[in-house]
């Protein structure tokens, strides 16, 4: 089931983010504490984005946070990956926007394959100097046909 999340879902959203992030990028584990993650979702993500979640038996298994033209966050629990959760969440944002951009790390091969399969095209690569993690990244763009 997909639904828009409320601020009361913030803790669960932050937890999905942390679990999925740490599994996908183990070289960055420990970058933030759970308290920092909750602060980030409460004070930044939920204030500036539309946040949607995918639920399986009342358990949040994936999240997307987007605003006009940008996907800020898209994370799916490892146990739910490969089952259409990410695609369903991405379709929510695609339905609301004619154009979407996002960043992902160059080393996150699984995310890159996913976005490219969803018709996102690479438009920029950087050395990571501008992101918090100092990790080389890629900006992707999708436009409605």
N, CA, C and O atoms as CSV, one atom per row, in Angstrom:
chain,resi,resn,atom,element,x,y,z
A,1,UNK,N,N,0.839,-1.173,0.000
A,1,UNK,CA,C,0.000,0.000,0.000
A,1,UNK,C,C,0.890,1.246,0.000
A,1,UNK,O,O,1.873,1.311,0.739
A,2,UNK,N,N,0.547,2.216,-0.819
A,2,UNK,CA,C,1.234,3.501,-0.870
A,2,UNK,C,C,0.362,4.567,-0.225
A,2,UNK,O,O,-0.855,4.588,-0.408
A,3,UNK,N,N,1.010,5.463,0.543
A,3,UNK,CA,C,0.275,6.605,1.073
A,3,UNK,C,C,1.256,7.718,1.411
A,3,UNK,O,O,2.440,7.482,1.652
A,4,UNK,N,N,0.727,8.941,1.421
A,4,UNK,CA,C,1.537,10.071,1.831
A,4,UNK,C,C,1.803,9.958,3.325
A,4,UNK,O,O,0.914,9.613,4.103
A,5,UNK,N,N,3.036,10.251,3.714
A,5,UNK,CA,C,3.412,10.135,5.116
A,5,UNK,C,C,3.134,11.431,5.863
A,5,UNK,O,O,3.133,12.515,5.281
A,6,UNK,N,N,2.903,11.297,7.147
A,6,UNK,CA,C,2.702,12.433,8.049
A,6,UNK,C,C,3.930,12.547,8.944
A,6,UNK,O,O,4.753,11.634,9.012
A,7,UNK,N,N,4.037,13.666,9.618
A,7,UNK,CA,C,5.174,13.876,10.505
A,7,UNK,C,C,5.270,12.772,11.568
A,7,UNK,O,O,6.361,12.472,12.053
A,8,UNK,N,N,4.155,12.181,11.921
A,8,UNK,CA,C,4.178,11.076,12.895
A,8,UNK,C,C,4.893,9.844,12.343
A,8,UNK,O,O,5.265,8.956,13.110
A,9,UNK,N,N,5.091,9.778,11.023
A,9,UNK,CA,C,5.816,8.676,10.388
A,9,UNK,C,C,7.314,8.962,10.286
A,9,UNK,O,O,8.067,8.127,9.786
A,10,UNK,N,N,7.750,10.126,10.752
A,10,UNK,CA,C,9.118,10.591,10.570
A,10,UNK,C,C,10.151,9.602,11.098
A,10,UNK,O,O,11.148,9.344,10.424
A,11,UNK,N,N,9.940,9.054,12.267
A,11,UNK,CA,C,10.909,8.117,12.834
A,11,UNK,C,C,11.074,6.872,11.992
A,11,UNK,O,O,12.192,6.404,11.778
A,12,UNK,N,N,9.965,6.332,11.514
A,12,UNK,CA,C,10.022,5.141,10.664
A,12,UNK,C,C,10.694,5.460,9.330
A,12,UNK,O,O,11.454,4.644,8.807
A,13,UNK,N,N,10.419,6.640,8.778
A,13,UNK,CA,C,11.051,7.039,7.514
A,13,UNK,C,C,12.561,7.168,7.686
A,13,UNK,O,O,13.327,6.701,6.842
A,14,UNK,N,N,12.986,7.796,8.769
A,14,UNK,CA,C,14.417,7.939,9.035
A,14,UNK,C,C,15.085,6.576,9.206
A,14,UNK,O,O,16.225,6.378,8.785
A,15,UNK,N,N,14.374,5.648,9.819
A,15,UNK,CA,C,14.923,4.313,10.022
A,15,UNK,C,C,15.069,3.564,8.695
A,15,UNK,O,O,16.082,2.903,8.469
A,16,UNK,N,N,14.064,3.662,7.815
A,16,UNK,CA,C,14.171,3.035,6.488
A,16,UNK,C,C,15.376,3.613,5.752
A,16,UNK,O,O,16.162,2.875,5.157
A,17,UNK,N,N,15.515,4.933,5.796
A,17,UNK,CA,C,16.650,5.598,5.159
A,17,UNK,C,C,17.962,5.004,5.666
A,17,UNK,O,O,18.807,4.595,4.870
A,18,UNK,N,N,18.132,4.956,6.975
A,18,UNK,CA,C,19.410,4.502,7.552
A,18,UNK,C,C,19.706,3.058,7.205
A,18,UNK,O,O,20.835,2.739,6.832
A,19,UNK,N,N,18.730,2.177,7.316
A,19,UNK,CA,C,18.953,0.756,7.026
A,19,UNK,C,C,19.338,0.576,5.560
A,19,UNK,O,O,20.313,-0.109,5.251
A,20,UNK,N,N,18.577,1.188,4.664
A,20,UNK,CA,C,18.851,1.029,3.232
A,20,UNK,C,C,20.179,1.684,2.843
A,20,UNK,O,O,20.951,1.111,2.075
A,21,UNK,N,N,20.442,2.872,3.368
A,21,UNK,CA,C,21.685,3.588,3.069
A,21,UNK,C,C,22.891,2.762,3.512
A,21,UNK,O,O,23.831,2.568,2.742
A,22,UNK,N,N,22.862,2.281,4.745
A,22,UNK,CA,C,23.998,1.531,5.268
A,22,UNK,C,C,24.231,0.230,4.511
A,22,UNK,O,O,25.378,-0.180,4.329
A,23,UNK,N,N,23.161,-0.423,4.067
A,23,UNK,CA,C,23.318,-1.662,3.309
A,23,UNK,C,C,23.886,-1.376,1.920
A,23,UNK,O,O,24.746,-2.113,1.438
A,24,UNK,N,N,23.413,-0.317,1.279
A,24,UNK,CA,C,23.859,0.002,-0.084
A,24,UNK,C,C,25.268,0.569,-0.107
A,24,UNK,O,O,26.001,0.366,-1.076
A,25,UNK,N,N,25.658,1.277,0.948
A,25,UNK,CA,C,26.951,1.971,0.957
A,25,UNK,C,C,27.673,1.730,2.278
A,25,UNK,O,O,27.817,2.649,3.084
A,26,UNK,N,N,28.128,0.499,2.502
A,26,UNK,CA,C,28.738,0.163,3.791
A,26,UNK,C,C,29.983,0.990,4.107
A,26,UNK,O,O,30.350,1.113,5.276
A,27,UNK,N,N,30.623,1.543,3.121
A,27,UNK,CA,C,31.808,2.377,3.346
A,27,UNK,C,C,31.440,3.712,4.002
A,27,UNK,O,O,32.327,4.449,4.432
A,28,UNK,N,N,30.144,4.032,4.084
A,28,UNK,CA,C,29.697,5.275,4.716
A,28,UNK,C,C,28.915,5.036,6.014
A,28,UNK,O,O,28.329,5.969,6.563
A,29,UNK,N,N,28.903,3.792,6.507
A,29,UNK,CA,C,28.183,3.471,7.743
A,29,UNK,C,C,28.707,4.353,8.871
A,29,UNK,O,O,29.911,4.575,9.001
A,30,UNK,N,N,27.780,4.848,9.680
A,30,UNK,CA,C,28.148,5.656,10.829
A,30,UNK,C,C,28.266,7.131,10.538
A,30,UNK,O,O,28.682,7.904,11.402
A,31,UNK,N,N,27.906,7.535,9.328
A,31,UNK,CA,C,28.001,8.948,8.951
A,31,UNK,C,C,27.126,9.817,9.853
A,31,UNK,O,O,27.514,10.926,10.222
A,32,UNK,N,N,25.931,9.302,10.209
A,32,UNK,CA,C,25.011,10.035,11.080
A,32,UNK,C,C,24.438,9.097,12.129
A,32,UNK,O,O,24.334,7.890,11.910
A,33,UNK,N,N,24.071,9.659,13.258
A,33,UNK,CA,C,23.431,8.895,14.320
A,33,UNK,C,C,21.931,8.817,14.045
A,33,UNK,O,O,21.418,9.610,13.255
A,34,UNK,N,N,21.217,7.891,14.669
A,34,UNK,CA,C,19.759,7.855,14.520
A,34,UNK,C,C,19.094,9.171,14.927
A,34,UNK,O,O,18.126,9.588,14.292
A,35,UNK,N,N,19.593,9.828,15.971
A,35,UNK,CA,C,19.027,11.122,16.374
A,35,UNK,C,C,19.218,12.170,15.279
A,35,UNK,O,O,18.314,12.963,15.014
A,36,UNK,N,N,20.374,12.176,14.652
A,36,UNK,CA,C,20.625,13.118,13.549
A,36,UNK,C,C,19.711,12.826,12.367
A,36,UNK,O,O,19.208,13.747,11.725
A,37,UNK,N,N,19.496,11.535,12.078
A,37,UNK,CA,C,18.590,11.159,10.986
A,37,UNK,C,C,17.180,11.662,11.267
A,37,UNK,O,O,16.540,12.228,10.381
A,38,UNK,N,N,16.685,11.463,12.490
A,38,UNK,CA,C,15.337,11.918,12.828
A,38,UNK,C,C,15.236,13.443,12.739
A,38,UNK,O,O,14.243,13.968,12.234
A,39,UNK,N,N,16.243,14.146,13.220
A,39,UNK,CA,C,16.260,15.610,13.111
A,39,UNK,C,C,16.186,16.031,11.642
A,39,UNK,O,O,15.414,16.921,11.286
A,40,UNK,N,N,16.989,15.390,10.794
A,40,UNK,CA,C,17.016,15.709,9.366
A,40,UNK,C,C,15.634,15.513,8.739
A,40,UNK,O,O,15.177,16.375,7.989
A,41,UNK,N,N,14.971,14.417,9.028
A,41,UNK,CA,C,13.641,14.174,8.464
A,41,UNK,C,C,12.609,15.152,9.020
A,41,UNK,O,O,11.771,15.663,8.276
A,42,UNK,N,N,12.668,15.410,10.313
A,42,UNK,CA,C,11.700,16.320,10.945
A,42,UNK,C,C,11.902,17.760,10.480
A,42,UNK,O,O,10.933,18.433,10.127
A,43,UNK,N,N,13.132,18.236,10.474
A,43,UNK,CA,C,13.411,19.647,10.223
A,43,UNK,C,C,13.693,20.000,8.768
A,43,UNK,O,O,13.631,21.175,8.406
A,44,UNK,N,N,13.996,19.036,7.937
A,44,UNK,CA,C,14.316,19.320,6.524
A,44,UNK,C,C,13.364,18.617,5.559
A,44,UNK,O,O,12.641,19.260,4.798
A,45,UNK,N,N,13.379,17.308,5.606
A,45,UNK,CA,C,12.649,16.533,4.593
A,45,UNK,C,C,11.151,16.789,4.662
A,45,UNK,O,O,10.540,17.135,3.651
A,46,UNK,N,N,10.548,16.625,5.836
A,46,UNK,CA,C,9.092,16.779,5.945
A,46,UNK,C,C,8.637,18.224,5.772
A,46,UNK,O,O,7.472,18.467,5.459
A,47,UNK,N,N,9.528,19.179,5.969
A,47,UNK,CA,C,9.161,20.585,5.793
A,47,UNK,C,C,9.231,21.043,4.338
A,47,UNK,O,O,8.557,22.003,3.966
A,48,UNK,N,N,10.028,20.379,3.515
A,48,UNK,CA,C,10.254,20.858,2.147
A,48,UNK,C,C,9.775,19.911,1.060
A,48,UNK,O,O,9.745,20.284,-0.113
A,49,UNK,N,N,9.404,18.708,1.425
A,49,UNK,CA,C,9.082,17.687,0.418
A,49,UNK,C,C,7.723,17.048,0.666
A,49,UNK,O,O,7.181,17.088,1.770
A,50,UNK,N,N,7.196,16.461,-0.393
A,50,UNK,CA,C,6.097,15.513,-0.260
A,50,UNK,C,C,6.754,14.169,0.002
A,50,UNK,O,O,7.632,13.745,-0.749
A,51,UNK,N,N,6.337,13.509,1.050
A,51,UNK,CA,C,6.959,12.245,1.443
A,51,UNK,C,C,5.901,11.147,1.383
A,51,UNK,O,O,4.845,11.244,2.008
A,52,UNK,N,N,6.205,10.115,0.627
A,52,UNK,CA,C,5.309,8.976,0.472
A,52,UNK,C,C,6.011,7.723,0.951
A,52,UNK,O,O,7.239,7.627,0.937
A,53,UNK,N,N,5.210,6.771,1.371
A,53,UNK,CA,C,5.761,5.512,1.831
A,53,UNK,C,C,5.023,4.320,1.267
A,53,UNK,O,O,3.856,4.405,0.886
A,54,UNK,N,N,5.724,3.219,1.222
A,54,UNK,CA,C,5.145,1.939,0.840
A,54,UNK,C,C,5.092,1.078,2.097
A,54,UNK,O,O,6.084,0.948,2.813
A,55,UNK,N,N,3.935,0.499,2.355
A,55,UNK,CA,C,3.730,-0.308,3.545
A,55,UNK,C,C,3.432,-1.747,3.156
A,55,UNK,O,O,2.727,-2.016,2.183
A,56,UNK,N,N,3.982,-2.657,3.934
A,56,UNK,CA,C,3.675,-4.081,3.823
A,56,UNK,C,C,3.223,-4.521,5.209
A,56,UNK,O,O,4.002,-4.509,6.162
A,57,UNK,N,N,1.972,-4.903,5.306
A,57,UNK,CA,C,1.413,-5.326,6.599
A,57,UNK,C,C,1.689,-4.289,7.684
A,57,UNK,O,O,2.168,-4.620,8.769
A,58,UNK,N,N,1.380,-3.032,7.375
A,58,UNK,CA,C,1.516,-1.914,8.315
A,58,UNK,C,C,2.961,-1.531,8.642
A,58,UNK,O,O,3.190,-0.660,9.482
A,59,UNK,N,N,3.940,-2.171,7.991
A,59,UNK,CA,C,5.354,-1.855,8.216
A,59,UNK,C,C,5.863,-1.036,7.029
A,59,UNK,O,O,5.701,-1.440,5.878
A,60,UNK,N,N,6.472,0.106,7.308
A,60,UNK,CA,C,7.029,0.956,6.265
A,60,UNK,C,C,8.237,0.257,5.649
A,60,UNK,O,O,9.189,-0.083,6.351
A,61,UNK,N,N,8.194,0.044,4.334
A,61,UNK,CA,C,9.280,-0.681,3.669
A,61,UNK,C,C,10.014,0.163,2.639
A,61,UNK,O,O,11.059,-0.253,2.139
A,62,UNK,N,N,9.490,1.342,2.311
A,62,UNK,CA,C,10.163,2.211,1.353
A,62,UNK,C,C,9.624,3.619,1.455
A,62,UNK,O,O,8.477,3.835,1.849
A,63,UNK,N,N,10.482,4.596,1.088
A,63,UNK,CA,C,10.072,6.004,1.144
A,63,UNK,C,C,10.588,6.751,-0.076
A,63,UNK,O,O,11.622,6.406,-0.649
A,64,UNK,N,N,9.848,7.776,-0.456
A,64,UNK,CA,C,10.331,8.738,-1.433
A,64,UNK,C,C,9.963,10.129,-0.918
A,64,UNK,O,O,8.857,10.357,-0.428
A,65,UNK,N,N,10.911,11.044,-1.040
A,65,UNK,CA,C,10.686,12.446,-0.679
A,65,UNK,C,C,11.040,13.262,-1.908
A,65,UNK,O,O,12.161,13.193,-2.414
A,66,UNK,N,N,10.061,14.046,-2.389
A,66,UNK,CA,C,10.309,14.826,-3.599
A,66,UNK,C,C,9.648,16.185,-3.487
A,66,UNK,O,O,8.703,16.387,-2.724
A,67,UNK,N,N,10.171,17.099,-4.263
A,67,UNK,CA,C,9.586,18.429,-4.415
A,67,UNK,C,C,9.609,18.709,-5.903
A,67,UNK,O,O,10.136,17.903,-6.670
A,68,UNK,N,N,9.061,19.813,-6.327
A,68,UNK,CA,C,8.948,20.093,-7.759
A,68,UNK,C,C,10.309,19.968,-8.438
A,68,UNK,O,O,11.226,20.747,-8.177
A,69,UNK,N,N,10.419,18.977,-9.307
A,69,UNK,CA,C,11.619,18.812,-10.112
A,69,UNK,C,C,12.741,18.009,-9.491
A,69,UNK,O,O,13.728,17.725,-10.169
A,70,UNK,N,N,12.628,17.629,-8.216
A,70,UNK,CA,C,13.737,16.936,-7.553
A,70,UNK,C,C,13.258,15.783,-6.682
A,70,UNK,O,O,12.261,15.891,-5.968
A,71,UNK,N,N,13.982,14.694,-6.757
A,71,UNK,CA,C,13.826,13.610,-5.795
A,71,UNK,C,C,14.943,13.793,-4.781
A,71,UNK,O,O,16.125,13.726,-5.121
A,72,UNK,N,N,14.560,14.022,-3.549
A,72,UNK,CA,C,15.538,14.249,-2.482
A,72,UNK,C,C,15.970,12.944,-1.821
A,72,UNK,O,O,17.138,12.782,-1.467
A,73,UNK,N,N,15.036,12.021,-1.656
A,73,UNK,CA,C,15.327,10.751,-0.986
A,73,UNK,C,C,14.494,9.659,-1.649
A,73,UNK,O,O,13.325,9.872,-1.972
A,74,UNK,N,N,15.093,8.495,-1.851
A,74,UNK,CA,C,14.370,7.291,-2.268
A,74,UNK,C,C,15.117,6.104,-1.684
A,74,UNK,O,O,16.231,5.784,-2.100
A,75,UNK,N,N,14.485,5.457,-0.713
A,75,UNK,CA,C,15.112,4.321,-0.039
A,75,UNK,C,C,14.093,3.208,0.146
A,75,UNK,O,O,12.932,3.452,0.475
A,76,UNK,N,N,14.552,1.979,-0.074
A,76,UNK,CA,C,13.724,0.790,0.101
A,76,UNK,C,C,14.508,-0.182,0.972
A,76,UNK,O,O,15.695,-0.417,0.743
A,77,UNK,N,N,13.838,-0.745,1.971
A,77,UNK,CA,C,14.506,-1.730,2.821
A,77,UNK,C,C,15.079,-2.856,1.971
A,77,UNK,O,O,14.459,-3.260,0.987
A,78,UNK,N,N,16.249,-3.369,2.334
A,78,UNK,CA,C,16.849,-4.465,1.555
A,78,UNK,C,C,15.912,-5.653,1.375
A,78,UNK,O,O,15.916,-6.279,0.315
A,79,UNK,N,N,15.109,-5.977,2.387
A,79,UNK,CA,C,14.191,-7.125,2.298
A,79,UNK,C,C,13.048,-6.886,1.319
A,79,UNK,O,O,12.373,-7.837,0.922
A,80,UNK,N,N,12.815,-5.629,0.921
A,80,UNK,CA,C,11.719,-5.308,0.001
A,80,UNK,C,C,12.217,-4.966,-1.403
A,80,UNK,O,O,11.409,-4.737,-2.303
A,81,UNK,N,N,13.522,-4.930,-1.600
A,81,UNK,CA,C,14.063,-4.560,-2.904
A,81,UNK,C,C,13.807,-5.659,-3.933
A,81,UNK,O,O,13.754,-6.844,-3.606
A,82,UNK,N,N,13.651,-5.231,-5.183
A,82,UNK,CA,C,13.419,-6.174,-6.270
A,82,UNK,C,C,11.978,-6.620,-6.401
A,82,UNK,O,O,11.689,-7.565,-7.135
A,83,UNK,N,N,11.059,-5.953,-5.697
A,83,UNK,CA,C,9.648,-6.347,-5.726
A,83,UNK,C,C,8.736,-5.226,-6.194
A,83,UNK,O,O,7.523,-5.295,-5.995
A,84,UNK,N,N,9.305,-4.184,-6.818
A,84,UNK,CA,C,8.486,-3.104,-7.360
A,84,UNK,C,C,8.205,-1.959,-6.409
A,84,UNK,O,O,7.491,-1.025,-6.772
A,85,UNK,N,N,8.746,-2.005,-5.202
A,85,UNK,CA,C,8.487,-0.948,-4.218
A,85,UNK,C,C,9.063,0.376,-4.710
A,85,UNK,O,O,8.366,1.391,-4.723
A,86,UNK,N,N,10.323,0.370,-5.112
A,86,UNK,CA,C,10.962,1.594,-5.601
A,86,UNK,C,C,10.274,2.145,-6.831
A,86,UNK,O,O,10.098,3.357,-6.954
A,87,UNK,N,N,9.886,1.277,-7.734
A,87,UNK,CA,C,9.189,1.707,-8.947
A,87,UNK,C,C,7.855,2.351,-8.601
A,87,UNK,O,O,7.500,3.382,-9.172
A,88,UNK,N,N,7.115,1.756,-7.676
A,88,UNK,CA,C,5.836,2.333,-7.265
A,88,UNK,C,C,6.004,3.702,-6.638
A,88,UNK,O,O,5.230,4.617,-6.920
A,89,UNK,N,N,7.009,3.849,-5.789
A,89,UNK,CA,C,7.273,5.149,-5.171
A,89,UNK,C,C,7.699,6.170,-6.215
A,89,UNK,O,O,7.243,7.314,-6.195
A,90,UNK,N,N,8.562,5.763,-7.115
A,90,UNK,CA,C,9.022,6.666,-8.169
A,90,UNK,C,C,7.855,7.093,-9.059
A,90,UNK,O,O,7.810,8.234,-9.519
A,91,UNK,N,N,6.924,6.194,-9.298
A,91,UNK,CA,C,5.749,6.534,-10.116
A,91,UNK,C,C,4.901,7.627,-9.470
A,91,UNK,O,O,4.269,8.413,-10.176
A,92,UNK,N,N,4.879,7.688,-8.143
A,92,UNK,CA,C,4.154,8.765,-7.456
A,92,UNK,C,C,4.765,10.111,-7.840
A,92,UNK,O,O,4.049,11.047,-8.199
A,93,UNK,N,N,6.082,10.200,-7.763
A,93,UNK,CA,C,6.760,11.456,-8.110
A,93,UNK,C,C,6.626,11.767,-9.600
A,93,UNK,O,O,6.415,12.920,-9.976
A,94,UNK,N,N,6.747,10.752,-10.442
A,94,UNK,CA,C,6.600,10.973,-11.887
A,94,UNK,C,C,5.191,11.448,-12.225
A,94,UNK,O,O,5.008,12.240,-13.149
A,95,UNK,N,N,4.203,10.973,-11.488
A,95,UNK,CA,C,2.834,11.405,-11.720
A,95,UNK,C,C,2.582,12.848,-11.318
A,95,UNK,O,O,1.656,13.485,-11.818
A,96,UNK,N,N,3.405,13.360,-10.418
A,96,UNK,CA,C,3.216,14.718,-9.905
A,96,UNK,C,C,4.097,15.753,-10.612
A,96,UNK,O,O,3.855,16.953,-10.483
A,97,UNK,N,N,5.105,15.311,-11.348
A,97,UNK,CA,C,6.080,16.225,-11.948
A,97,UNK,C,C,6.334,15.858,-13.412
A,97,UNK,O,O,6.281,14.686,-13.785
A,98,UNK,N,N,6.604,16.856,-14.221
A,98,UNK,CA,C,6.939,16.609,-15.624
A,98,UNK,C,C,8.425,16.351,-15.830
A,98,UNK,O,O,8.850,15.879,-16.884
A,99,UNK,N,N,9.201,16.670,-14.805
A,99,UNK,CA,C,10.655,16.568,-14.909
A,99,UNK,C,C,11.189,16.307,-13.507
A,99,UNK,O,O,10.753,16.937,-12.545
A,100,UNK,N,N,12.126,15.384,-13.394
A,100,UNK,CA,C,12.719,15.066,-12.086
A,100,UNK,C,C,14.227,14.903,-12.222
A,100,UNK,O,O,14.721,14.319,-13.187
A,101,UNK,N,N,14.935,15.421,-11.253
A,101,UNK,CA,C,16.371,15.220,-11.172
A,101,UNK,C,C,16.690,14.604,-9.820
A,101,UNK,O,O,15.909,14.710,-8.874
A,102,UNK,N,N,17.840,13.963,-9.743
A,102,UNK,CA,C,18.298,13.378,-8.494
A,102,UNK,C,C,19.798,13.150,-8.575
A,102,UNK,O,O,20.386,13.142,-9.656
A,103,UNK,N,N,20.396,12.968,-7.423
A,103,UNK,CA,C,21.803,12.605,-7.309
A,103,UNK,C,C,21.908,11.208,-6.721
A,103,UNK,O,O,21.107,10.832,-5.866
A,104,UNK,N,N,22.884,10.438,-7.169
A,104,UNK,CA,C,23.245,9.183,-6.527
A,104,UNK,C,C,24.759,9.033,-6.619
A,104,UNK,O,O,25.402,9.661,-7.459
A,105,UNK,N,N,25.312,8.213,-5.767
A,105,UNK,CA,C,26.757,8.022,-5.768
A,105,UNK,C,C,27.187,7.121,-6.913
A,105,UNK,O,O,26.492,6.167,-7.260
A,106,UNK,N,N,28.325,7.428,-7.489
A,106,UNK,CA,C,28.842,6.631,-8.598
A,106,UNK,C,C,29.041,5.176,-8.196
A,106,UNK,O,O,28.806,4.275,-9.001
A,107,UNK,N,N,29.470,4.937,-6.963
A,107,UNK,CA,C,29.727,3.560,-6.512
A,107,UNK,C,C,28.460,2.769,-6.214
A,107,UNK,O,O,28.535,1.558,-6.003
A,108,UNK,N,N,27.290,3.423,-6.191
A,108,UNK,CA,C,26.040,2.735,-5.894
A,108,UNK,C,C,25.472,2.152,-7.198
A,108,UNK,O,O,24.505,2.666,-7.759
A,109,UNK,N,N,26.091,1.083,-7.653
A,109,UNK,CA,C,25.752,0.487,-8.944
A,109,UNK,C,C,24.292,0.034,-9.012
A,109,UNK,O,O,23.656,0.164,-10.058
A,110,UNK,N,N,23.763,-0.487,-7.930
A,110,UNK,CA,C,22.370,-0.956,-7.943
A,110,UNK,C,C,21.404,0.206,-8.166
A,110,UNK,O,O,20.456,0.083,-8.941
A,111,UNK,N,N,21.638,1.332,-7.492
A,111,UNK,CA,C,20.788,2.510,-7.689
A,111,UNK,C,C,20.929,3.030,-9.113
A,111,UNK,O,O,19.932,3.401,-9.732
A,112,UNK,N,N,22.124,3.063,-9.631
A,112,UNK,CA,C,22.330,3.542,-10.997
A,112,UNK,C,C,21.562,2.677,-12.005
A,112,UNK,O,O,20.913,3.201,-12.910
A,113,UNK,N,N,21.641,1.359,-11.844
A,113,UNK,CA,C,20.897,0.459,-12.750
A,113,UNK,C,C,19.396,0.710,-12.634
A,113,UNK,O,O,18.686,0.745,-13.639
A,114,UNK,N,N,18.921,0.884,-11.410
A,114,UNK,CA,C,17.502,1.134,-11.187
A,114,UNK,C,C,17.060,2.406,-11.898
A,114,UNK,O,O,16.088,2.374,-12.652
A,115,UNK,N,N,17.748,3.527,-11.679
A,115,UNK,CA,C,17.344,4.791,-12.287
A,115,UNK,C,C,17.432,4.734,-13.810
A,115,UNK,O,O,16.559,5.257,-14.502
A,116,UNK,N,N,18.456,4.116,-14.323
A,116,UNK,CA,C,18.589,4.010,-15.780
A,116,UNK,C,C,17.480,3.147,-16.368
A,116,UNK,O,O,17.004,3.426,-17.469
A,117,UNK,N,N,17.063,2.108,-15.659
A,117,UNK,CA,C,15.934,1.279,-16.111
A,117,UNK,C,C,14.618,2.039,-16.049
A,117,UNK,O,O,13.658,1.681,-16.731
A,118,UNK,N,N,14.570,3.098,-15.223
A,118,UNK,CA,C,13.367,3.926,-15.083
A,118,UNK,C,C,13.425,5.162,-15.980
A,118,UNK,O,O,12.713,6.138,-15.743
A,119,UNK,N,N,14.272,5.120,-17.006
A,119,UNK,CA,C,14.388,6.174,-18.020
A,119,UNK,C,C,15.022,7.468,-17.516
A,119,UNK,O,O,14.754,8.538,-18.061
A,120,UNK,N,N,15.845,7.385,-16.501
A,120,UNK,CA,C,16.645,8.534,-16.078
A,120,UNK,C,C,17.946,8.504,-16.871
A,120,UNK,O,O,18.522,7.439,-17.092
A,121,UNK,N,N,18.400,9.668,-17.294
A,121,UNK,CA,C,19.644,9.781,-18.064
A,121,UNK,C,C,20.674,10.558,-17.251
A,121,UNK,O,O,20.339,11.522,-16.563
A,122,UNK,N,N,21.910,10.132,-17.337
A,122,UNK,CA,C,22.997,10.846,-16.679
A,122,UNK,C,C,23.206,12.199,-17.352
A,122,UNK,O,O,23.265,12.289,-18.578
A,123,UNK,N,N,23.317,13.253,-16.535
A,123,UNK,CA,C,23.578,14.583,-17.094
A,123,UNK,C,C,24.827,15.230,-16.506
A,123,UNK,O,O,25.326,16.216,-17.049
A,124,UNK,N,N,25.336,14.687,-15.404
A,124,UNK,CA,C,26.523,15.284,-14.791
A,124,UNK,C,C,27.178,14.278,-13.858
A,124,UNK,O,O,26.492,13.524,-13.168
A,125,UNK,N,N,28.506,14.265,-13.838
A,125,UNK,CA,C,29.266,13.503,-12.855
A,125,UNK,C,C,30.190,14.469,-12.131
A,125,UNK,O,O,30.742,15.385,-12.741
A,126,UNK,N,N,30.359,14.260,-10.814
A,126,UNK,CA,C,31.263,15.116,-10.055
A,126,UNK,C,C,32.229,14.253,-9.248
A,126,UNK,O,O,32.062,13.040,-9.121
A,127,UNK,N,N,33.231,14.915,-8.715
A,127,UNK,CA,C,34.220,14.228,-7.874
A,127,UNK,C,C,33.772,14.135,-6.421
A,127,UNK,O,O,34.494,13.587,-5.589
A,128,UNK,N,N,32.598,14.658,-6.106
A,128,UNK,CA,C,32.053,14.590,-4.756
A,128,UNK,C,C,32.451,15.748,-3.859
A,128,UNK,O,O,32.075,15.770,-2.687
A,129,UNK,N,N,33.189,16.693,-4.371
A,129,UNK,CA,C,33.655,17.812,-3.539
A,129,UNK,C,C,32.500,18.633,-2.961
A,129,UNK,O,O,32.659,19.275,-1.923
A,130,UNK,N,N,31.340,18.616,-3.622
A,130,UNK,CA,C,30.205,19.440,-3.170
A,130,UNK,C,C,29.227,18.698,-2.274
A,130,UNK,O,O,28.281,19.308,-1.775
A,131,UNK,N,N,29.423,17.395,-2.051
A,131,UNK,CA,C,28.482,16.700,-1.168
A,131,UNK,C,C,29.122,16.397,0.185
A,131,UNK,O,O,30.345,16.351,0.315
A,132,UNK,N,N,28.285,16.195,1.168
A,132,UNK,CA,C,28.729,15.986,2.547
A,132,UNK,C,C,29.661,14.781,2.686
A,132,UNK,O,O,30.598,14.793,3.484
A,133,UNK,N,N,29.388,13.748,1.900
A,133,UNK,CA,C,30.138,12.505,2.012
A,133,UNK,C,C,31.478,12.544,1.273
A,133,UNK,O,O,32.331,11.679,1.469
A,134,UNK,N,N,31.649,13.562,0.420
A,134,UNK,CA,C,32.854,13.687,-0.428
A,134,UNK,C,C,33.009,12.457,-1.316
A,134,UNK,O,O,34.113,11.970,-1.558
A,135,UNK,N,N,31.867,11.975,-1.792
A,135,UNK,CA,C,31.781,10.757,-2.599
A,135,UNK,C,C,31.421,11.140,-4.035
A,135,UNK,O,O,30.431,11.843,-4.242
A,136,UNK,N,N,32.191,10.701,-5.032
A,136,UNK,CA,C,31.836,11.007,-6.422
A,136,UNK,C,C,30.388,10.614,-6.721
A,136,UNK,O,O,29.935,9.533,-6.345
A,137,UNK,N,N,29.671,11.512,-7.404
A,137,UNK,CA,C,28.248,11.285,-7.629
A,137,UNK,C,C,27.851,11.572,-9.066
A,137,UNK,O,O,28.649,12.035,-9.881
A,138,UNK,N,N,26.593,11.281,-9.345
A,138,UNK,CA,C,26.009,11.450,-10.680
A,138,UNK,C,C,24.656,12.120,-10.522
A,138,UNK,O,O,23.863,11.749,-9.658
A,139,UNK,N,N,24.401,13.112,-11.365
A,139,UNK,CA,C,23.072,13.716,-11.420
A,139,UNK,C,C,22.332,13.099,-12.589
A,139,UNK,O,O,22.857,13.018,-13.699
A,140,UNK,N,N,21.107,12.664,-12.329
A,140,UNK,CA,C,20.230,12.055,-13.333
A,140,UNK,C,C,19.046,12.971,-13.606
A,140,UNK,O,O,18.649,13.774,-12.761
A,141,UNK,N,N,18.494,12.831,-14.801
A,141,UNK,CA,C,17.326,13.599,-15.216
A,141,UNK,C,C,16.315,12.685,-15.904
A,141,UNK,O,O,16.667,11.846,-16.732
A,142,UNK,N,N,15.060,12.874,-15.537
A,142,UNK,CA,C,13.946,12.206,-16.218
A,142,UNK,C,C,12.988,13.291,-16.669
A,142,UNK,O,O,12.718,14.234,-15.925
A,143,UNK,N,N,12.471,13.163,-17.886
A,143,UNK,CA,C,11.430,14.076,-18.364
A,143,UNK,C,C,10.301,13.265,-18.949
A,143,UNK,O,O,10.504,12.225,-19.574
A,144,UNK,N,N,9.084,13.782,-18.723
A,144,UNK,CA,C,7.899,13.124,-19.267
A,144,UNK,C,C,7.943,13.219,-20.797
A,144,UNK,O,O,8.231,14.276,-21.358
A,145,UNK,N,N,7.656,12.112,-21.443
A,145,UNK,CA,C,7.667,12.094,-22.927
A,145,UNK,C,C,6.389,12.650,-23.481
A,145,UNK,O,O,6.220,12.713,-24.699
